[in-house]
Amino acid sequence: MRILNTKYYWLTYLLVAGICSCRGESNKGDNTDEKTAVAASQGTPVTVTTISTEPLVEYVDLNATATFLQKSYIKANVNGYVQSVNALLGRHVTAGQTLFTLKTKEAQSIGKAVNKLDPSFRFSGISNMKTSISGYITLLSHQAGDYVQDGEQLAVISDERSFAFLLNLPFELKQYLPQNNTVDLTLPGGTKLKGMVTESMPTVDPGSQTQSIVIKVPNSQTIPENLIAKVRIIKIKKMNATSLPKAAVLTNDVQSSFWVMMMIDSNTAVKVVVKKGMETNDKVEILEPKFNVADKILLTGNYGLPDTAKVTIAQKTE
């Protein structure tokens, strides 16, 4: 009899515990639903910005290659042997400097025998090859002891006065060239130079349809040939453009329509269709409508909102 009462006791205990557990879970679910409802009533958290008026510049960056437009070729003027070389590859030379000394094959063969027969003849058979320009030796073809023929190339000198950057400009951008007489060049490493557009080559590359533009720069002695620099070509420049950050302007899949979400009261934002103008890396010009400086435009949290949405301003971004 005592064993039966014990069994009833444990069954009653388990039944009461199960009922209490179900009530606890039910209360927890009710609390979760209440929190979700409160969050929904508060609206989507967003940040806002305002319209700004500032200079805007739309530009395109293109590559330009450092080059020497003119080169001088030092050629032998006799048939003979290279007696001495006063040139090194990459060395800077000045106009009038002797680079090669040649000795004719006749002088090499008979030596000073002619002068012994007739001292007044003063035959040496020596020819000094001088450079007519200042620049850098970019090619050396012969060394001392080589036999060369009349007219054979000995060296190539790049004329330092002809140094320039060649910009390969797409022909459709040539319309912007008159307003870019002076351009900014950025070398690898960040060094910036001011360049002057001097002339355009009279031909266009048949494949890329680009035209070579000559840009002269100061202090060109420290710039090696074939170095590639970035050249900024300005397309449009406005001093007082009304703009918004890019993140504030939304668009459809085909980018045929643009709009922003504007606050109309403390917790309601509505869709406002806009007409945009020029665009930079982080700004978009707004042509229509005309916003006031006090208007609050959604900056973040605006994506995917309906035309009228309940929002909560979490932070104001100036």
C-alpha positions as a Markdown table, in Angstrom:
| # | Residue | x | y | z |
|---|---|---|---|---|
| 1 | Met | 0.0 | 0.0 | 0.0 |
| 2 | Arg | 2.9 | 2.3 | 0.8 |
| 3 | Ile | 4.5 | 1.5 | -2.6 |
| 4 | Leu | 1.4 | 2.5 | -4.5 |
| 5 | Asn | 1.2 | 5.9 | -2.8 |
| 6 | Thr | 4.8 | 6.6 | -3.7 |
| 7 | Lys | 4.1 | 5.9 | -7.4 |
| 8 | Tyr | 1.1 | 8.3 | -7.3 |
| 9 | Tyr | 3.3 | 10.9 | -5.7 |
| 10 | Trp | 5.9 | 10.9 | -8.5 |
| 11 | Leu | 3.3 | 10.9 | -11.2 |
| 12 | Thr | 1.7 | 14.0 | -9.7 |
| 13 | Tyr | 5.1 | 15.7 | -9.4 |
| 14 | Leu | 6.0 | 15.1 | -13.0 |
| 15 | Leu | 2.6 | 16.4 | -14.2 |
| 16 | Val | 2.9 | 19.6 | -12.2 |
| 17 | Ala | 6.4 | 20.3 | -13.5 |
| 18 | Gly | 5.4 | 19.8 | -17.1 |
| 19 | Ile | 2.5 | 22.3 | -16.8 |
| 20 | Cys | 4.8 | 24.9 | -15.2 |
| 21 | Ser | 7.4 | 24.4 | -18.0 |
| 22 | Cys | 4.8 | 24.9 | -20.7 |
| 23 | Arg | 3.6 | 28.1 | -19.1 |
| 24 | Gly | 7.2 | 29.4 | -18.9 |
| 25 | Glu | 7.8 | 28.7 | -22.6 |
| 26 | Ser | 4.5 | 30.4 | -23.5 |
| 27 | Asn | 5.5 | 33.5 | -21.5 |
| 28 | Lys | 8.9 | 33.6 | -23.2 |
| 29 | Gly | 7.2 | 33.5 | -26.7 |
| 30 | Asp | 4.9 | 36.3 | -25.6 |
| 31 | Asn | 7.9 | 38.4 | -24.6 |
| 32 | Thr | 9.7 | 37.8 | -27.9 |
| 33 | Asp | 6.6 | 38.8 | -29.8 |
| 34 | Glu | 6.3 | 41.9 | -27.8 |
| 35 | Lys | 9.9 | 42.9 | -28.5 |
| 36 | Thr | 9.5 | 42.3 | -32.2 |
| 37 | Ala | 6.4 | 44.5 | -32.2 |
| 38 | Val | 8.1 | 47.3 | -30.3 |
| 39 | Ala | 11.1 | 47.2 | -32.8 |
| 40 | Ala | 8.7 | 47.3 | -35.8 |
| 41 | Ser | 6.9 | 50.3 | -34.3 |
| 42 | Gln | 10.2 | 52.2 | -33.8 |
| 43 | Gly | 11.1 | 51.8 | -37.6 |
| 44 | Thr | 14.2 | 51.0 | -39.5 |
| 45 | Pro | 17.4 | 52.5 | -38.0 |
| 46 | Val | 18.9 | 55.0 | -40.5 |
| 47 | Thr | 21.5 | 57.8 | -40.7 |
| 48 | Val | 20.9 | 61.0 | -42.5 |
| 49 | Thr | 22.8 | 63.7 | -44.4 |
| 50 | Thr | 22.1 | 67.1 | -45.9 |
| 51 | Ile | 22.6 | 68.7 | -49.3 |
| 52 | Ser | 25.9 | 70.4 | -49.9 |
| 53 | Thr | 27.2 | 73.0 | -52.3 |
| 54 | Glu | 30.8 | 72.6 | -53.3 |
| 55 | Pro | 33.1 | 72.4 | -56.4 |
| 56 | Leu | 32.8 | 69.2 | -58.3 |
| 57 | Val | 35.1 | 67.9 | -61.0 |
| 58 | Glu | 34.5 | 65.1 | -63.4 |
| 59 | Tyr | 37.7 | 63.7 | -64.9 |
| 60 | Val | 39.3 | 60.7 | -66.5 |
| 61 | Asp | 42.7 | 59.2 | -65.7 |
| 62 | Leu | 44.8 | 58.0 | -68.6 |
| 63 | Asn | 48.3 | 56.6 | -69.1 |
| 64 | Ala | 51.3 | 58.6 | -70.6 |
| 65 | Thr | 54.7 | 57.2 | -71.4 |
| 66 | Ala | 58.0 | 59.0 | -70.9 |
| 67 | Thr | 60.0 | 59.1 | -74.1 |
| 68 | Phe | 62.6 | 61.0 | -76.1 |
| 69 | Leu | 61.0 | 62.2 | -79.4 |
| 70 | Gln | 64.4 | 62.7 | -81.1 |
| 71 | Lys | 67.5 | 60.6 | -81.2 |
| 72 | Ser | 71.0 | 61.3 | -82.7 |
| 73 | Tyr | 73.0 | 58.6 | -84.4 |
| 74 | Ile | 76.8 | 58.7 | -84.3 |
| 75 | Lys | 78.2 | 57.0 | -87.4 |
| 76 | Ala | 81.7 | 56.3 | -88.6 |
| 77 | Asn | 83.0 | 58.6 | -91.3 |
| 78 | Val | 85.9 | 56.4 | -92.4 |
| 79 | Asn | 86.8 | 52.8 | -92.9 |
| 80 | Gly | 89.0 | 51.8 | -90.0 |
| 81 | Tyr | 89.4 | 50.7 | -86.4 |
| 82 | Val | 88.0 | 52.1 | -83.2 |
| 83 | Gln | 91.1 | 53.4 | -81.4 |
| 84 | Ser | 89.4 | 54.7 | -78.2 |
| 85 | Val | 85.8 | 55.0 | -76.7 |
| 86 | Asn | 84.9 | 57.8 | -74.4 |
| 87 | Ala | 81.3 | 56.7 | -73.9 |
| 88 | Leu | 79.3 | 54.5 | -71.5 |
| 89 | Leu | 75.7 | 53.2 | -71.8 |
| 90 | Gly | 73.4 | 55.6 | -70.0 |
| 91 | Arg | 76.0 | 58.3 | -69.5 |
| 92 | His | 75.0 | 61.9 | -70.1 |
| 93 | Val | 77.0 | 63.7 | -72.7 |
| 94 | Thr | 77.2 | 67.3 | -73.9 |
| 95 | Ala | 77.3 | 68.8 | -77.4 |
| 96 | Gly | 80.8 | 68.8 | -78.8 |
| 97 | Gln | 82.1 | 66.0 | -76.7 |
| 98 | Thr | 84.4 | 63.4 | -78.4 |
| 99 | Leu | 83.0 | 59.9 | -78.0 |
| 100 | Phe | 85.0 | 57.8 | -80.5 |
| 101 | Thr | 88.5 | 58.0 | -82.0 |
| 102 | Leu | 88.8 | 56.2 | -85.3 |
| 103 | Lys | 92.0 | 55.3 | -87.2 |
| 104 | Thr | 91.8 | 54.5 | -90.8 |
| 105 | Lys | 92.9 | 51.1 | -92.1 |
| 106 | Glu | 95.6 | 52.8 | -94.2 |
| 107 | Ala | 97.1 | 54.5 | -91.2 |
| 108 | Gln | 96.8 | 51.2 | -89.3 |
| 109 | Ser | 98.8 | 49.5 | -92.0 |
| 110 | Ile | 101.5 | 52.0 | -92.9 |
| 111 | Gly | 101.8 | 53.8 | -89.6 |
| 112 | Lys | 104.0 | 56.9 | -89.8 |
| 113 | Ala | 105.9 | 55.8 | -92.9 |
| 114 | Val | 104.3 | 58.6 | -95.0 |
| 115 | Asn | 105.4 | 61.3 | -92.6 |
| 116 | Lys | 109.0 | 60.0 | -92.8 |
| 117 | Leu | 109.0 | 60.4 | -96.5 |
| 118 | Asp | 107.4 | 63.8 | -96.4 |
| 119 | Pro | 107.2 | 65.5 | -92.9 |
| 120 | Ser | 105.1 | 68.3 | -94.2 |
| 121 | Phe | 102.3 | 65.9 | -95.1 |
| 122 | Arg | 101.5 | 65.4 | -91.4 |
| 123 | Phe | 99.4 | 62.3 | -92.0 |
| 124 | Ser | 97.8 | 60.7 | -88.9 |
| 125 | Gly | 94.7 | 58.9 | -90.2 |
| 126 | Ile | 92.9 | 59.8 | -86.9 |
| 127 | Ser | 89.3 | 60.8 | -86.9 |
| 128 | Asn | 87.5 | 62.1 | -83.8 |
| 129 | Met | 83.7 | 61.5 | -83.6 |
| 130 | Lys | 81.8 | 64.2 | -81.7 |
| 131 | Thr | 78.2 | 64.5 | -80.6 |
| 132 | Ser | 76.2 | 67.4 | -81.8 |
| 133 | Ile | 73.6 | 67.3 | -79.1 |
| 134 | Ser | 73.3 | 66.9 | -75.3 |
| 135 | Gly | 71.6 | 63.8 | -74.0 |
| 136 | Tyr | 71.9 | 60.2 | -72.8 |
| 137 | Ile | 73.7 | 57.3 | -74.6 |
| 138 | Thr | 71.0 | 54.7 | -75.1 |
| 139 | Leu | 72.9 | 52.4 | -77.4 |
| 140 | Leu | 76.6 | 51.5 | -77.9 |
| 141 | Ser | 77.4 | 49.3 | -80.9 |
| 142 | His | 81.2 | 49.1 | -80.9 |
| 143 | Gln | 84.2 | 49.1 | -78.5 |
| 144 | Ala | 87.9 | 49.8 | -78.9 |
| 145 | Gly | 89.5 | 47.5 | -81.4 |
| 146 | Asp | 86.5 | 46.9 | -83.6 |
| 147 | Tyr | 86.7 | 47.4 | -87.3 |
| 148 | Val | 84.0 | 49.7 | -88.7 |
| 149 | Gln | 83.0 | 50.8 | -92.2 |
| 150 | Asp | 82.1 | 54.2 | -93.4 |
| 151 | Gly | 78.5 | 55.1 | -92.3 |
| 152 | Glu | 78.3 | 52.3 | -89.7 |
| 153 | Gln | 76.4 | 53.2 | -86.5 |
| 154 | Leu | 78.5 | 53.6 | -83.4 |
| 155 | Ala | 76.1 | 54.9 | -80.8 |
| 156 | Val | 72.6 | 56.4 | -80.3 |
| 157 | Ile | 72.0 | 59.5 | -78.2 |
| 158 | Ser | 68.6 | 60.5 | -76.9 |
| 159 | Asp | 68.2 | 64.3 | -77.3 |
| 160 | Glu | 67.3 | 65.6 | -73.8 |
| 161 | Arg | 65.6 | 68.6 | -75.3 |
| 162 | Ser | 63.0 | 66.3 | -76.9 |
| 163 | Phe | 62.0 | 64.6 | -73.6 |
| 164 | Ala | 58.2 | 64.4 | -73.2 |
| 165 | Phe | 55.3 | 62.3 | -72.1 |
| 166 | Leu | 53.2 | 60.7 | -74.8 |
| 167 | Leu | 49.5 | 60.5 | -73.9 |
| 168 | Asn | 47.4 | 58.0 | -75.8 |
| 169 | Leu | 44.1 | 60.0 | -75.8 |
| 170 | Pro | 40.9 | 58.3 | -77.1 |
| 171 | Phe | 39.7 | 60.4 | -80.0 |
| 172 | Glu | 36.3 | 61.0 | -78.5 |
| 173 | Leu | 37.9 | 62.8 | -75.5 |
| 174 | Lys | 39.8 | 65.2 | -77.8 |
| 175 | Gln | 36.9 | 67.7 | -77.3 |
| 176 | Tyr | 38.1 | 68.3 | -73.7 |
| 177 | Leu | 41.7 | 69.0 | -74.8 |
| 178 | Pro | 41.3 | 72.8 | -75.2 |
| 179 | Gln | 40.4 | 73.2 | -71.5 |
| 180 | Asn | 43.4 | 71.0 | -70.4 |
| 181 | Asn | 46.4 | 73.0 | -71.7 |
| 182 | Thr | 48.0 | 72.3 | -68.3 |
| 183 | Val | 47.5 | 68.8 | -66.8 |
| 184 | Asp | 48.5 | 67.0 | -63.6 |
| 185 | Leu | 50.8 | 64.0 | -64.0 |
| 186 | Thr | 51.3 | 61.5 | -61.1 |
| 187 | Leu | 54.5 | 59.3 | -61.3 |
| 188 | Pro | 54.8 | 55.9 | -59.6 |
| 189 | Gly | 55.5 | 56.6 | -56.0 |
| 190 | Gly | 53.2 | 59.6 | -55.8 |
| 191 | Thr | 55.4 | 62.4 | -57.2 |
| 192 | Lys | 53.2 | 65.0 | -59.0 |
| 193 | Leu | 54.2 | 67.2 | -61.9 |
| 194 | Lys | 52.6 | 69.9 | -63.9 |
| 195 | Gly | 52.7 | 69.2 | -67.7 |
| 196 | Met | 52.1 | 71.5 | -70.7 |
| 197 | Val | 50.2 | 70.1 | -73.7 |
| 198 | Thr | 52.3 | 71.2 | -76.7 |
| 199 | Glu | 51.1 | 69.3 | -79.8 |
| 200 | Ser | 49.1 | 66.4 | -81.2 |
| 201 | Met | 50.4 | 63.8 | -83.5 |
| 202 | Pro | 48.7 | 63.9 | -86.9 |
| 203 | Thr | 47.8 | 60.2 | -86.9 |
| 204 | Val | 45.4 | 57.9 | -85.0 |
| 205 | Asp | 46.2 | 54.3 | -84.0 |
| 206 | Pro | 43.9 | 52.2 | -86.2 |
| 207 | Gly | 43.3 | 49.6 | -83.5 |
| 208 | Ser | 42.7 | 51.6 | -80.4 |
| 209 | Gln | 41.6 | 54.8 | -82.1 |
| 210 | Thr | 43.8 | 56.9 | -79.8 |
| 211 | Gln | 45.8 | 59.9 | -80.7 |
| 212 | Ser | 49.3 | 60.6 | -79.2 |
| 213 | Ile | 49.5 | 63.9 | -77.4 |
| 214 | Val | 52.8 | 65.5 | -76.4 |
| 215 | Ile | 53.1 | 66.7 | -72.8 |
| 216 | Lys | 56.3 | 68.6 | -71.8 |
| 217 | Val | 57.3 | 68.6 | -68.1 |
| 218 | Pro | 60.1 | 70.5 | -66.2 |
| 219 | Asn | 62.9 | 68.7 | -64.4 |
| 220 | Ser | 62.9 | 65.8 | -66.9 |
| 221 | Gln | 66.5 | 64.8 | -66.3 |
| 222 | Thr | 65.5 | 62.6 | -63.3 |
| 223 | Ile | 62.7 | 60.7 | -65.2 |
| 224 | Pro | 63.7 | 57.6 | -67.1 |
| 225 | Glu | 62.4 | 56.7 | -70.5 |
| 226 | Asn | 59.4 | 54.4 | -70.7 |
| 227 | Leu | 58.1 | 55.4 | -67.3 |
| 228 | Ile | 54.3 | 55.4 | -67.2 |
| 229 | Ala | 52.5 | 58.2 | -65.4 |
| 230 | Lys | 48.9 | 58.9 | -64.8 |
| 231 | Val | 47.4 | 62.0 | -66.5 |
| 232 | Arg | 44.2 | 63.6 | -65.3 |
| 233 | Ile | 42.0 | 65.0 | -68.0 |
| 234 | Ile | 39.2 | 67.2 | -66.7 |
| 235 | Lys | 35.9 | 66.7 | -68.5 |
| 236 | Ile | 33.5 | 69.0 | -66.5 |
| 237 | Lys | 34.2 | 71.4 | -63.6 |
| 238 | Lys | 31.6 | 73.2 | -61.6 |
| 239 | Met | 32.4 | 75.6 | -58.8 |
| 240 | Asn | 29.0 | 75.6 | -57.0 |
| 241 | Ala | 27.4 | 72.2 | -57.6 |
| 242 | Thr | 24.5 | 70.9 | -55.4 |
| 243 | Ser | 25.4 | 67.4 | -54.4 |
| 244 | Leu | 24.8 | 64.4 | -52.1 |
| 245 | Pro | 27.0 | 61.5 | -51.1 |
| 246 | Lys | 26.7 | 58.5 | -53.5 |
| 247 | Ala | 25.2 | 56.3 | -50.9 |
| 248 | Ala | 22.2 | 58.6 | -50.5 |
| 249 | Val | 21.1 | 58.2 | -54.2 |
| 250 | Leu | 19.3 | 55.0 | -55.1 |
| 251 | Thr | 18.4 | 53.6 | -58.5 |
| 252 | Asn | 16.6 | 50.7 | -60.2 |
| 253 | Asp | 18.2 | 47.7 | -61.9 |
| 254 | Val | 18.7 | 49.4 | -65.3 |
| 255 | Gln | 19.7 | 52.7 | -63.8 |
| 256 | Ser | 16.9 | 54.5 | -65.6 |
| 257 | Ser | 15.4 | 56.1 | -62.5 |
| 258 | Phe | 17.0 | 57.7 | -59.5 |
| 259 | Trp | 15.6 | 58.8 | -56.1 |
| 260 | Val | 16.4 | 59.6 | -52.5 |
| 261 | Met | 14.5 | 59.0 | -49.2 |
| 262 | Met | 13.7 | 62.3 | -47.5 |
| 263 | Met | 12.5 | 62.8 | -43.9 |
| 264 | Ile | 9.1 | 64.6 | -43.7 |
| 265 | Asp | 8.8 | 64.3 | -39.9 |
| 266 | Ser | 10.8 | 62.9 | -37.1 |
| 267 | Asn | 10.2 | 59.2 | -38.0 |
| 268 | Thr | 8.8 | 59.1 | -41.6 |
| 269 | Ala | 10.8 | 59.0 | -44.8 |
| 270 | Val | 9.3 | 59.3 | -48.3 |
| 271 | Lys | 10.6 | 58.6 | -51.8 |
| 272 | Val | 11.6 | 61.6 | -53.8 |
| 273 | Val | 12.6 | 61.2 | -57.5 |
| 274 | Val | 15.7 | 63.2 | -58.5 |
| 275 | Lys | 17.5 | 64.1 | -61.7 |
| 276 | Lys | 21.2 | 63.7 | -61.3 |
| 277 | Gly | 24.0 | 65.5 | -63.1 |
| 278 | Met | 27.8 | 64.8 | -63.0 |
| 279 | Glu | 29.2 | 62.1 | -60.8 |
| 280 | Thr | 32.6 | 61.8 | -59.0 |
| 281 | Asn | 34.1 | 59.0 | -56.8 |
| 282 | Asp | 32.0 | 59.9 | -53.8 |
| 283 | Lys | 29.5 | 62.6 | -54.8 |
| 284 | Val | 26.5 | 62.9 | -57.1 |
| 285 | Glu | 25.2 | 66.2 | -58.4 |
| 286 | Ile | 21.5 | 66.8 | -57.9 |
| 287 | Leu | 19.9 | 68.9 | -60.6 |
| 288 | Glu | 16.2 | 68.5 | -59.6 |
| 289 | Pro | 14.4 | 69.0 | -57.3 |
| 290 | Lys | 15.9 | 71.9 | -55.3 |
| 291 | Phe | 16.5 | 70.7 | -51.8 |
| 292 | Asn | 16.9 | 73.0 | -48.7 |
| 293 | Val | 20.0 | 72.8 | -46.5 |
| 294 | Ala | 17.6 | 71.8 | -43.7 |
| 295 | Asp | 16.2 | 68.8 | -45.6 |
| 296 | Lys | 17.3 | 65.4 | -44.1 |
| 297 | Ile | 18.2 | 62.7 | -46.7 |
| 298 | Leu | 18.7 | 59.1 | -45.7 |
| 299 | Leu | 22.3 | 58.1 | -46.0 |
| 300 | Thr | 22.3 | 54.5 | -44.7 |
| 301 | Gly | 19.5 | 52.1 | -44.1 |
| 302 | Asn | 17.7 | 53.5 | -47.2 |
| 303 | Tyr | 18.0 | 50.5 | -49.4 |
| 304 | Gly | 14.9 | 48.4 | -50.0 |
| 305 | Leu | 12.5 | 50.8 | -48.2 |
| 306 | Pro | 9.0 | 51.3 | -49.5 |
| 307 | Asp | 7.9 | 54.7 | -50.9 |
| 308 | Thr | 6.8 | 55.7 | -47.4 |
| 309 | Ala | 8.7 | 54.1 | -44.5 |
| 310 | Lys | 8.8 | 54.3 | -40.7 |
| 311 | Val | 12.4 | 55.0 | -39.6 |
| 312 | Thr | 14.5 | 55.8 | -36.6 |
| 313 | Ile | 17.4 | 58.2 | -36.9 |
| 314 | Ala | 20.3 | 56.4 | -35.2 |
| 315 | Gln | 23.0 | 59.0 | -36.0 |
| 316 | Lys | 23.2 | 62.2 | -37.9 |
| 317 | Thr | 26.0 | 62.5 | -40.4 |
| 318 | Glu | 27.0 | 65.9 | -41.5 |
